[in-house]
């Protein structure tokens, strides 16, 4: 499977346990360094890394599939500090049109925890922009990602996918609301003011009668978000005291280690007098110590629970999902056809140049014999010869272009190179 094309390799919420995704997660600030290391690997020309709470994927423009795959696979294993064999059942890889189709499905939300969710569109765009700024995405991956974002917009415009629950944040809030029977009269704490935390806060803010408390590792961001939503901001070290009277805690920070440990939550629960506290942690890596699930009266939900809830409550019809996949499939095939055409274009151009050079050389050889012709007669002879040349070129050119999308151009191209010494 040699020949330069796009390779996708990764793990996601469908293939890997949450614990492995946590170990592989790449903080946004570390992406330029990760991209630089990947771009230095043999047989890898360009790279984009997509790292979200539910997936880690590397898109690479690769000269040779197998060697590029092995180098990238080993790099991911090193990053997660796991034995390569430990990841083998979780990693998927796709090449060429299959990789393009997967990227289109990802950006359209068809491979997400929440079918059709909109957050992934922005995440893919940022991943591409980060790679472009780092100099690892160029003339091959840039147009591919530009097209992918267009496909995502088309799916959301032409189908009903993504019209119900539109994000992981909304699904997390809906799960908690369903469990509590609504938020009216409840105190709700949100830890995290980034995309996911902010998304949950924005979904809660319109609820009448709910008290919304915001905390963040960045006091400034907590204040700004609270001001925008009419909520109350607290310092991170004040959050535990707020939880004594809260009904639910939503959390999603970009911290690389636990933000709330078992002992801290144990103290909170001891002061609540037996009242249940619902904790919804959608951070990857997790913000809340999983061991806290053993505490009396604490109900801990993570991404696995949100995934199950979203799957049961997405509200999408199979017909709409099929329509979305049909768009993705058609666009991927179209991309493949164009790519195949680009592959044979240099050969066609060289073939035409070679024949035209022969034609011109013959004109020059017969120049003396044509000296008796006037200008109009000479133009007529030139037009006749050029017409014959174009007709001779037409059929092999058409055959090459027609065969390219089906992968049948390789044999024809080889024959053409052999016959005309191209």
TABEL-V656883 format. One record per backbone hydrogen bond with DSSP energy under -1.0 kcal/mol. CO is the residue of the C=O (numbers start at 0). NH is the residue of the N-H. If there is no record, write none. Layout:
BEGIN
co: <CO/CO>
nh: <NH/NH>
END
This chain:
BEGIN
co: <0/4/5/6/7/8/9/10/11/16/17/18/19/20/26/27/29/30/31/32/33/34/37/40/42/45/47/49/53/54/55/56/57/58/59/60/61/62/63/64/65/66/67/68/69/70/71/72/73/74/75/76/82/83/86/86/91/93/94/95/96/97/98/99/100/101/102/103/104/105/108/113/117/118/119/120/121/122/123/124/125/126/127/128/129/130/130/135/137/140/141/142/143/144/145/146/147/148/149/150/151/152/153/154/159/165/166/167/168/169/170/171/172/173/174/175/176/176/182/185/186/186/187/188/189/190/193/194/195/196/197/198/199/200/203/206/208/210/211/212/213/214/217/218/219/220/221/222/223/224/225/225/231/234/235/237/238/241/246/247/248/249/250/259/260/261/262/263/264/265/267/268/271/276/277/278/279/286/286/288/289/290/291/294/296/298/300/301/302/303/304/305/306/307/308/316/317/318/319/320/321/322/323/324/325/326/327/328/329/330/331/332/333/334/335/336/337/338/339/340/343/344/345/346/347/348/349/350/351/352/353/354/355/356/357/358/359/360/361/365/367/369/373/374/375/376/377/378/379/380/381/382/383/384/385/386/387/388/389/392/393/394/395/396/397/398/399/402/403/408/409/410/411/412/413/414/415/416>
nh: <64/61/95/59/93/57/91/55/15/20/21/22/23/24/29/30/33/34/35/36/37/38/40/43/62/60/58/56/12/51/10/49/8/47/6/44/4/2/67/68/69/70/71/72/73/74/75/76/77/78/79/81/85/86/89/90/9/7/97/99/100/101/102/103/104/105/106/107/109/108/115/116/120/122/123/124/125/126/127/128/129/130/131/132/133/135/136/46/141/144/145/146/147/148/149/150/151/152/153/154/155/156/157/158/162/117/170/171/172/173/174/175/176/177/178/179/180/181/185/210/246/247/212/249/214/251/197/198/199/200/201/202/203/204/206/209/184/187/231/189/233/191/221/222/223/224/225/226/227/228/229/230/213/237/238/241/242/244/277/188/279/190/281/288/264/265/266/267/268/269/270/271/274/298/248/300/250/258/259/291/292/293/294/297/276/278/280/305/306/307/308/309/310/311/312/320/321/322/323/324/325/326/327/328/329/330/331/332/333/334/335/336/337/338/339/340/341/342/343/344/347/348/349/350/351/352/353/354/355/356/357/358/359/360/361/362/363/364/365/369/370/372/377/378/379/380/381/382/383/384/385/386/387/388/389/390/391/392/393/396/397/398/399/400/401/402/403/407/406/412/413/414/415/416/417/418/419/421>
END
